[in-house]
Amino acid sequence: MLKVVETDFRRIKDDWISQEAELAQWPFQCYEWVALWAKYFVSKDEDLIMIAAYDGGKLVAIAPLVKKTMRIKNKITICKYLAFIGAREFSYNGFIVNPKYMLVVFEELLNYLHKNYSNYLLYLCDIPEEYLEGYLAFKKYSIKVIEDMICPIVEIPEKWEEFWGSLGASTKRGLKRHVNALNASGKWIVEKLNVYDEGRVKRLFDMHYKRWNLSNTNSYLQKLECFEKEVIKYLGYNGCLRHYSILLNGKCIASSFMYDYKGVRYFHKGGYDLSYQKLSPGMVLHLESVRDAIECKMKKYNFLRGNEEYKKRFTKKSNRNYRLILSNNVVKNALFKILMG
């Protein structure tokens, strides 16, 4: 029989880490990832709600949540709601569950929230389609389902020739043109690192900010950078980090960091030197990263959320994410959806 209890990061840490191989389906569900996000982006410990399910002494599920309040003009309170830690920021989110307990533990966790947090609406974001059933099977809530972002995915074949053959004719012509342009510009190599390097990481962030015209004086982006640097260190310590750069005549003109987890390579952040934009080094770097993923026997190459045009050149396949609004009131669900957009 499952036992559902409320806990916190300190008390659950050892159990979470010891069961992580079974619990975490994506790197965003690892203890360090979630705890680091809470460290930088959850303002008060009392806003955190950590629900855990145990089978005997074994941790089999976690609901890492945070309390939030919807207000109009930061003054008039509309409702209180619970969201996953990292909601709208992690590309995938949801209950962290040992797959062997999937359906039964969803019901237990939702039952606990329905009973103990009945005055809170649940706003659950970034739910992959294959996990919807566990939430929708719970009938005590009124549930509103909203289609959300997609995550383009490359199914990695065993051989490079198979991947190259899967690309469209115009994509292949473009990539050949980019590679030829690099060759004509001098000597270039792809640098591969799987450990944290402060200078190279700083260089990546600088190129990313310039590429997207972002200000590194923005307080949110400053916190995000601190969080991501700690995540990169963590991934490096655990052998998951893949940091790629294109060096042209010894100068870095493009860089990205990715991570390998359970047979999937996830693209997280990248950037390139705008003065080399005509060479499309970002596209070439993705091409070489896929080549390396094939050599490393990865099963998938996940671009994570967003349907940017460059991703479509590499794949037509994607996963759809969903947002769920769960409450005891149909009218409240509808109003919340309108206000959240």
N, C-alpha and C positions, 0 to 999 in steps of 0.2 A: 504493500500500500504506500502511495506517495505521501510525503509530508511537505506542506508548503509553509515557508517561514519568511519573515522579513529579516534582512541582514544589512550589511554595509560592506564597503570595499575592504576594510581592514579584516573583518571576520571571514569573508568569503575568499580572500586572495589565494590561500594555499590550496583549497579545494578546487577553485577555478583553474589555476595553473596545472594542477595534477591531472585534471580531466579535460584539458584544453584540446588535446588531439581528437577527442570524440565530440566535444561540445562545439567548437568553433568551426563553422562551415566556410567562413571567409576571414581574412586577417583582421577585419574590423570588429570581430567578436573575441579577439584575444584580450586577456586581462589588461595588458599594458596599454593597448590601443584605447580601450574604453576608459581606463583610469586616467590616462593622460588627457583625454578630451575633457573629462570632468574637472581635472585639475585646472585647465585653462579657461573653460567656458561655462562651468556651473558656478554661480556666484556664491551659493551657500550650501553647506553640507546638508542642512535640513530640507533643501529642495530635492535631494536625491531619494529615490525609492528603489531599493534592491530586493526583489522577490526571488527566492530560490526554492527549487523543488528537489527533494532527496528521496531516493529509494534505498531504505535502510540508511547506511552511512555514506552512500554514493551520491554526489551531486549530479543531477541529470538535466537540469534546466535553470535558466536565469532570465529574469525580466528586468533589465537595467533601465530605469525610468527617471524622469525628472518632472517636477511640478512646474506648471506654467500658468499664467493668467492672461486672458485676452481682455484688452482694454481699448476703449475709443479715446484717442488723443491722450493716451497715458493717464486718464483720469477715471473714466466710467468703466467699471468692471462688468464685462458681459458674461464670462464664465471662467471656471478653472478647468484645466485639462492636464492630462499626463501624456508625455511624449517620450520616445526612446532617446537615450543619451546619443547625441550626434545626429539627431533628426535633421533631414534636408542637407546634411553635409557628408555623411557616409553614403557611398553609392548603394550599399545594401544594408538593411537593418531588419530587426525582428527579435522575437524571443530566441535566446541562445539555448539550443536543445540538442541533446543526444538523439540522433535519428531513430534509435530503437524505441523511443518513448514519444514520438512525434505527436500523434493525435490525442492520446490520453493526457499528456502533460499540458497541451494547449488549453484543454478544457479546465484543468485544475488551476492554472495560472489566471485564466480569465474569470473563473468562479471566484477566486480570491479577490481580484480587483473589483468585481461586481459587488461583492459583499462588503469589502472594507473601504472602498473608495467610490461609493455610489454617487457622491456629489460631484465627482469629476467625470468629465468627458474624456475619452481616449482618442488621441490623434496620432495614429501610427503610420509613419511614412517609410518610403523606400523598401516596401515589401515585394520581393520577387514573386512572380506569378505562381511558381510551384509551391509556395508556402501559404497561398491564400486560403486553401481549404481548411487549415487548422483554425483560422480566425472565423471564417464564415460558418463553420459548423456549430458555433456557439450561438444559441437562440435567445438568450436572455437580454441581449443588447439589440437595439435598432442599429443596423450597420449600413453606412453609406460607402460605396466603393468608387474611387476616382482613379482613372488612368493617369499615370505619371511618366516620368522620364524613361528613356530606353538606354540600354547599355550594349553597344555594338560588340560583337564577339567573333573572333576568328577561330574556327575549328582547325586545330593544328594537325596536318597530315604527317605521315612518317617521313616523307621525302620532300626536299625543297622543290623539286620539279612539279610535284602535285600542287603545292601552294601557288607557285608561279603560274601554273596553268589555270588556276581558279580565278585569277585576276582578269578584269576586263581589258580589252585591247587598248583603249585610251589610257588606262592606268599604267599598263606596261610600257607604252610609248613614253608617257610622262616620266616614269621612274628611270627608264634608260637614259632619257635626256638629262635628268638631274645628275645621275651618276657620271655621265660623260662630261657634264659641266664641271663637276668636282675634279675629275681626272685632268681636265684641261687647266684647272686653276693651280695645280701643284700636287704634292704628295699628301694623301689623306689616309687616316686610319680610324678605326673604331676602338676607343678605349673602354675597357670593361672593368668595373670594380664591384666587389661585393662586401666592402667594408666602408665605414663612415670616414669621409675625408673633409675636414672643415672648409678648406679652401675651395674644393670642387663643389661642395654643396652651396656655399655662398655664391659662387659663380652661376650655378643653376638658377638660384632665386633671383639674382640680378637680371639674368636674361629673360626669365619668366615675367618679371614686373614690366620690363621694357616692351616685351612682345605684346602684352595685353594692356599697356598704358596704365599700369597700376601704380599707386603711390605707396612706397614702403613706410611712409609716416602714418598711414591709416592704422588706428589702434587695433581694429579687428585683424587686419593682415599681419600686424606685428605679433599678435598672439598666435595666429595660425602658423606663422613661420616658426615660432618657438616650439609649438606642438609638433609640427612636421619634422623639425630637426631631431627632436627626441624620438619620434617614431622611426626615422631613418637609422638612428643609432641602434634602437631596439631590433629592427629588422636585420641590421648588419651583424649584431651579436648572435642572432639566431639563424644566420646563414640564408636569409630570405631576400636580402637586398640585391638588386641589380641596377647599377648606376652606369649608364652608357653616355659616351660623349664622342662627337666627331671632332678630330683634330686635323686642321688643314694647315700644312706647313708649320706644324707645331703649335698653332693657335686653336683654342676651343671655339667652335662656331655653333655648336648645338649640344644640348645635354638633356637627359631625362632620367628620372628614377622610377623604378618599377619594383615589384616584389613577386616572388614565386611562392605560391601556397597551395598545397594539395593538388598539384598538377596544373595549376592555372597561373599564367603570368599576367599581373595587373599593371596597367599603365597608370601612374598617379599624377606626375607633373613633369612638364617639359618646357623648354624655351630655346631660342636661338638668337644669334647675333643678327640684328636687323640689317646690318650692312651687307650681309650675305644672303638676304632673302631670295634673290633671284636664283640661287642654287638649290632652294628648297631643302636645306639640310635636315629639317624636321621630318620630312617624308622619308628621306634616305635613312634616317636613324630608326624610324619605325620598321622599315624594310629589313635593316640589319638586325634589329631586335627580334623580329619574327624568325629570321634565319637562325639566330642563336637559340630561340625557344624550340625550334625543331631539333637542333643538335642536342639540347638538354632534355628531350623527350617530354616536353610539356604537352598537355592535351588541348589547352585553350589559351588564347591571347585576348584578354578582356580590356577594352578601351575605357571601361567604366562609363558613368552616365554622361549623356549628351549626344546629340546626333549631328555633330559638326560634319561638314562636307568631306573633309579629308579622311574621316573614319570610314565613310561609305565607299571610298576607293579601295579599301582593303577587304571589306566584307559586306554582305547583304543581310547577315544574320544578326539578331539582337535579342536581348531579354527585355521584357516589359516590367517595370515596377509599378506599384500601386500605393495609393494613400487610402487609409481606412479611418472613418469617423464612427466611433462606437459610443452610444449613450443610451439612457433610458427614455429619451424623448425625441420623437421623430422631428418635431419642429425645431428643437435645439440643433439637431444634426444639420438641417437645411440652412438655418441661420449661420451656423459656424462655417459651413462650406462657402457661403456667399462672402462672408467677411474675410476668410483666409484666401479666397480667390482660387 
